[in-house]
Amino acid sequence: MKIIAATLLIVFALVLAVWQPWAEKARFVPEKTRSEPPFSSPPEDRVPDPLPSSTGPRPAAETPPASELLLSTEDRQKVQAAIDNLGFTLRDYGTALKGNPVGTNAEITAALLGDNAKQVKLEIPAGSTLNDKGELCDPWGTPWFFHQLSAYKTEIHSAGPDRKMYTEDDFVR
């Protein structure tokens, strides 16, 4: 039995020595056979894509929607602060209860206000209001939309000034 095990071990070692699977990833490709230079700069006439903003990426030549033009910088900062405050509240809840609340806006709001396993009560975040259905609302009175990404990460959507979800003027965190 020991002879068979030793023979198999030697055969395995020889196969690995000849095959060398660890060396396949590190094969050298001569410069002349490469189709592109390793580090190329974009062509001069090409405009780089803009960085994503809170309202999503937008091509450089496109003008902002009319509803966004009506929002002053101060108003946009207030909305961002409201989203951030709501994010901090969700973070605090997640820390206290080992995970963010899940469910509809009303269920999440109820959990934040104390309807949870530890009966932890958090204040309504600054910049948000509570409607008659028990939902947290954005500065325009539209319920926030919560998209659970993981146990500790929730994406927060505001419908924006047009009060319609998934349009150009939405705010997302």
N, C-alpha and C positions, 0 to 999 in steps of 0.2 A: 504494500500500500504506500509506504514511504517512497519507494522507487518511482511509482506512477505519479505521485504528487510532485516530486523533484523534477521528473521529466517534463511534466506539464508547465512547471514554473520556468524551466529553461526555454522551452518552446515559446512561451508567452513573452519572455524577455527578448528573445531573438526577433520575434515578429515586431515588437515595439521598436527595437533598434533599427530594423530595416524600414519600417513604415514611417516612423517619426511623425505622428499626428500633430504634435505640438509645434512642429516647424512649418506646417502648411500655412498658417496665418501670417507668418513672418517672412514670406518669400519676397525677395528683392525684385522690384520691377525697374529695369533701366529707364533712365530719363527719356530716351528716344522713343520708347514704346508707349509712353503715357499719352492719352488723348488730350489732356488739358494740363496746364501748369499747376503745381500743387497749390499755389496761392495766387488767385487772380483777382484783380480789382474789377468792379462793374464798369461797363462801358460808360464813357463820359456823357453820352446823350441819354442814358437811362436814369430816370428819377427813382431813387430808392423809396421803398414803401414806407409810409409814415408809421410811427409807433402807435400801437393801439391806445385808444383813450377810453374813458369811462363809458362812452357811448358806442364803442366798437371801432374797428379799423375803417378808414375812409380813404379812397384814392386821393392823391395830392391835388388833382385838378377839380375835384368836386367841391361845391360850396356847401356849407352846413345847411340843414333844413331850416325853414322859416321859424318853426317853433323853438329851435335852439338859439337862433339869433335873438329871439325875444328874451331869453334868459340872460341876465347879467352875470358877470363873473361872480359876484357876491351870491346870487341865487344858486348858481351851480355849486359853489363852495358849501352853501347851507345844505343842499341835497346830499353832497358827498359826506358832510359831517353827520347827517342823519343816518346814512347807510353805515358809516363807520361806527357810530354809537350803537346801532342795532347789532353790528358784527361783534362789538365788545360785549354786549349783553349775552349774545349766543356763546361767546367764548367763556364768559363767567359761568354760565349755566353748564356748559360742557365740562368745565373744570370741576365744578361742584358735584355733578351727577355722572361723571365718567362717560359723557357723550351728549351730543346736541339733541334737542327735542325733534321729533319727527311727526309728520301728519300735515293736515291742512293748516292754513294760517290761523284759524280759530283754535285748533288743537295746540299748535305751537305757542300761541299767545296764552292760552290757559295754563300750559306747563310753565311758562316764564313767570306767570303771576301766582304760582303756588300749587297748581294741580299736578304734582309730580311725586315721585316716591319718597323724597326727603322733605317735601313741603317747603322747598326753598322758594322764597318770593323775591323777585327782582322788580325794579322799577321800570315803568314804560320808558324806553330810551328817548333822550332829547331829540326832537325833530320828528318823532312819530306820534300818531294819535290813535285812539281806540274808537272804532265805529260801533253802531248799535248791534252788530252781529258778533261782537267780541273779537274783531280782527285788528291787527296792527296795520296802520295806514301810512303811506308816504305823505310828504307835504301837500300834495294835491288832493288828499282824501281817498286815494285808490289803495286797496289792500296790497301790501307787499306780497311778492311771490317768492317762496322759499324752495330752492332746489338742493336736496340733500346730496352731497358728493361723497361723503364718508361719515364716520361716526363723529368726527370733530370738525368737519368742514361743510359749510352750507353756503351756497351761492344765493345772494339776495338781489332781487330784481324790483325796480320801480318802473311803473308804466310811463313816467315822465309827464310833462305838461299836457300832452294830448289825451292822457288817461287811457291809452290803448296799449296793451302789451305787445311786444315784439315789433315795435316800430323804431324809426331812426333816433327818436329822442329819449329812448329808455336809458336808465342808469343801472349798471350791474356791478356788484362787488363779489 
